[in-house]
Amino acid sequence: MNLLPFLCAGWLFLVGCYALATSRNLIHAVGALAVCQSSTYVLLLAVGYRSGGTAPVFSDVPPGARPVVDPVVQALTLTDVVVGATVTALLLALVVQIAKRHGTVDPDELRELRG
């Protein structure tokens, strides 16, 4: 088993978390969350990878004749991409509304939102 994809996923997650923690801009924070989300794509694809595997199409090959990659993990990754894009779009729309209402995207200047 190759550890490189797992290390890459961990590195992407840590970079995204660091960028989120040091962000002084809401748009930058949304981008950092998108980087964290992309680490899950790499992790899911690494879990479903099979060395020497082919696409899971069985129309002309009897089952068990060759190794195939896991189609469930591929479907989960595609779902993760769609959910990530939707969440990013929603967060960016909220940032636009905050910028319109408060005139800034700096979290420190948004004193009105503190409870």
Phi and psi in degrees as a GROMACS rama.xvg file:
@    title "Ramachandran Plot"
@    xaxis  label "Phi"
@    yaxis  label "Psi"
@TYPE xy
-90.5757  129.106  ASN-2
-88.4837  -9.68213  LEU-3
-57.6736  -45.5584  LEU-4
-63.1944  -35.1434  PRO-5
-69.7262  -39.9788  PHE-6
-65.5712  -38.3531  LEU-7
-64.2579  -41.9148  CYS-8
-64.3774  -42.656  ALA-9
-64.438  -40.6556  GLY-10
-64.5368  -44.1151  TRP-11
-60.4502  -41.4974  LEU-12
-64.3937  -44.5515  PHE-13
-65.9579  -39.5163  LEU-14
-63.3713  -42.8706  VAL-15
-64.4594  -41.1211  GLY-16
-66.2701  -40.1869  CYS-17
-63.2304  -44.5474  TYR-18
-63.6481  -36.8153  ALA-19
-67.4589  -40.3257  LEU-20
-69.8949  -31.1911  ALA-21
-99.5269  6.07199  THR-22
-70.5975  134.901  SER-23
-115.84  21.409  ARG-24
-149.962  134.173  ASN-25
-66.3947  -33.7572  LEU-26
-67.019  -40.1454  ILE-27
-62.7183  -37.9497  HIS-28
-65.1829  -38.9434  ALA-29
-65.1347  -40.814  VAL-30
-63.3982  -38.3367  GLY-31
-65.1974  -38.5405  ALA-32
-65.1013  -35.0269  LEU-33
-65.987  -35.9973  ALA-34
-66.5765  -41.6757  VAL-35
-59.8877  -40.9306  CYS-36
-64.7791  -36.1608  GLN-37
-67.5546  -22.5557  SER-38
-66.175  -29.4969  SER-39
-70.9205  -29.9193  THR-40
-63.2003  -47.4469  TYR-41
-63.1554  -41.8089  VAL-42
-64.3412  -45.2495  LEU-43
-64.0766  -42.7087  LEU-44
-67.5705  -32.62  LEU-45
-67.5996  -35.9016  ALA-46
-68.0612  -38.8254  VAL-47
-86.1369  -3.15107  GLY-48
-73.9062  138.855  TYR-49
-125.655  128.09  ARG-50
-63.9383  126.568  SER-51
77.1336  6.41684  GLY-52
-76.5988  155.309  GLY-53
-117.962  -179.525  THR-54
-64.2685  144.543  ALA-55
-78.8663  62.734  PRO-56
-114.381  119.168  VAL-57
-111.646  24.1582  PHE-58
-69.1978  -33.9838  SER-59
-118.031  3.30231  ASP-60
-125.14  133.7  VAL-61
-67.1394  148.441  PRO-62
-59.2204  138.483  PRO-63
86.7013  -1.60176  GLY-64
-74.8171  -30.3223  ALA-65
-147.39  154.12  ARG-66
-73.3322  142.786  PRO-67
-127.197  156.199  VAL-68
-75.2767  160.989  VAL-69
-78.7213  115.205  ASP-70
-71.7829  -23.5416  PRO-71
-67.2295  -41.3043  VAL-72
-67.456  -36.3248  VAL-73
-63.8147  -40.6146  GLN-74
-66.2  -39.4289  ALA-75
-65.0763  -37.7945  LEU-76
-65.6163  -42.6893  THR-77
-62.7469  -40.9851  LEU-78
-63.2468  -39.8643  THR-79
-63.1758  -39.3759  ASP-80
-63.5632  -43.8764  VAL-81
-66.4321  -44.025  VAL-82
-65.1512  -41.0828  VAL-83
-62.2622  -41.9015  GLY-84
-65.4638  -38.7333  ALA-85
-66.4925  -44.9625  THR-86
-64.3169  -41.7094  VAL-87
-62.3479  -42.3468  THR-88
-63.8984  -41.1703  ALA-89
-64.3502  -44.4281  LEU-90
-64.9678  -39.4444  LEU-91
-65.7208  -36.1008  LEU-92
-64.7942  -38.2389  ALA-93
-66.5071  -37.7985  LEU-94
-64.2713  -40.0719  VAL-95
-62.2212  -42.6562  VAL-96
-66.3401  -38.6565  GLN-97
-64.2561  -42.1177  ILE-98
-64.0217  -38.319  ALA-99
-67.431  -42.37  LYS-100
-77.6164  -40.4549  ARG-101
-108.111  -11.8031  HIS-102
76.1718  13.1513  GLY-103
-153.388  157.624  THR-104
-120.218  14.6311  VAL-105
-86.5557  121.257  ASP-106
-62.2731  -29.6978  PRO-107
-70.953  -25.0141  ASP-108
-87.1369  -2.28054  GLU-109
-93.4025  61.7664  LEU-110
-67.0721  -28.0262  ARG-111
-66.6137  -22.712  GLU-112
-85.735  -10.4293  LEU-113
-76.7453  143.088  ARG-114
